[in-house]
Amino acid sequence: MNSRPLTSAHLQKKSKNPPPDETYQEAEYLKALGEKQQQVSIKLRDGEMVKGWIEYYDRNMVRLTREGAPNLFIFKHDIMYIAEGDAGGGRQSPQSKPRVNNRSGDGR
């Protein structure tokens, strides 16, 4: 019977592989949100919070449809997180303008 304590090197050999960097569930999640027209809050990297529902998405961007405001095309690299419902609760200051591409064609 071997009574030596397990060393970190021994434990590393027995440990499983690290989890994958990508789960490939993003498209499924965005599709479900769009089909349900689930209200979401999107926090942008600059701290701004925008709200609406995801009408369209692709590899690089999402289209956020908003009531009473222009629709937004938001690049995914500008998104910190997406929360379902009215998360965040933070109000957008009147002086701040979204730093996103507005391609709704209304010139705003």
C-alpha positions in Angstrom: 0.0 0.0 0.0 1.4 3.4 -1.1 0.8 6.0 1.6 2.5 8.9 -0.1 0.5 12.2 -0.3 -0.8 13.2 -3.7 1.3 16.0 -5.2 0.0 18.7 -7.5 1.8 17.1 -10.4 0.0 13.8 -9.7 -3.4 15.7 -9.4 -2.8 17.5 -12.7 -2.3 14.2 -14.5 -5.7 13.0 -13.2 -7.6 16.2 -13.8 -9.9 16.5 -16.8 -9.3 18.7 -19.8 -10.2 22.4 -19.2 -13.7 23.5 -20.3 -14.0 24.7 -23.9 -13.6 28.4 -24.7 -16.8 28.3 -26.8 -20.0 26.4 -26.1 -21.6 27.3 -29.4 -24.9 28.1 -27.6 -24.9 31.8 -28.4 -26.9 31.4 -31.6 -29.5 29.2 -29.9 -29.9 31.7 -27.1 -30.2 34.7 -29.4 -32.6 32.8 -31.6 -34.8 32.0 -28.6 -34.8 35.6 -27.5 -35.8 36.8 -30.9 -38.6 34.2 -31.4 -40.1 35.2 -28.0 -39.5 38.9 -28.6 -38.1 38.8 -25.1 -37.3 42.3 -23.7 -33.5 42.5 -23.1 -31.1 45.1 -21.6 -27.8 45.3 -23.4 -24.9 46.9 -21.6 -22.3 48.4 -23.9 -18.6 48.6 -23.2 -18.9 52.4 -22.8 -21.3 51.8 -19.9 -24.5 52.7 -21.8 -27.6 50.5 -21.3 -30.0 50.1 -24.2 -33.3 48.1 -24.1 -35.5 46.4 -26.6 -35.8 43.0 -28.2 -33.4 41.2 -30.6 -35.0 41.1 -34.0 -32.0 39.8 -35.9 -28.4 38.7 -35.3 -25.5 37.3 -37.1 -21.8 36.5 -36.4 -20.8 40.2 -35.8 -23.9 42.1 -34.7 -27.4 42.2 -33.3 -30.3 44.3 -34.3 -32.1 45.7 -31.3 -35.7 46.8 -32.0 -37.0 49.5 -29.6 -40.4 51.2 -29.1 -40.4 54.9 -29.5 -36.7 55.0 -30.5 -34.7 54.1 -33.6 -33.7 50.5 -34.0 -30.0 49.8 -33.4 -27.4 47.6 -35.1 -24.9 46.8 -32.3 -21.6 45.2 -33.0 -21.1 42.2 -30.7 -17.6 43.4 -29.7 -19.2 46.5 -28.2 -21.5 44.4 -25.9 -20.5 43.7 -22.3 -23.6 41.6 -21.6 -27.2 40.9 -22.5 -29.7 40.5 -19.7 -33.3 39.3 -20.1 -36.0 41.7 -18.9 -35.5 45.1 -17.5 -32.1 44.3 -15.8 -29.7 47.0 -14.8 -32.3 49.6 -14.1 -29.8 52.3 -15.0 -31.1 55.3 -16.9 -29.3 56.7 -19.9 -28.2 60.2 -19.4 -29.8 62.7 -21.8 -26.4 63.8 -23.1 -25.1 60.4 -24.0 -25.5 59.1 -27.5 -25.3 55.5 -28.5 -22.0 54.6 -30.1 -23.5 52.1 -32.5 -24.4 52.0 -36.2 -27.9 53.2 -36.8 -29.0 51.8 -40.1 -32.7 52.3 -39.8 -32.6 54.8 -42.6 -34.3 57.6 -40.8 -31.1 59.7 -40.5 -30.9 59.9 -36.7 
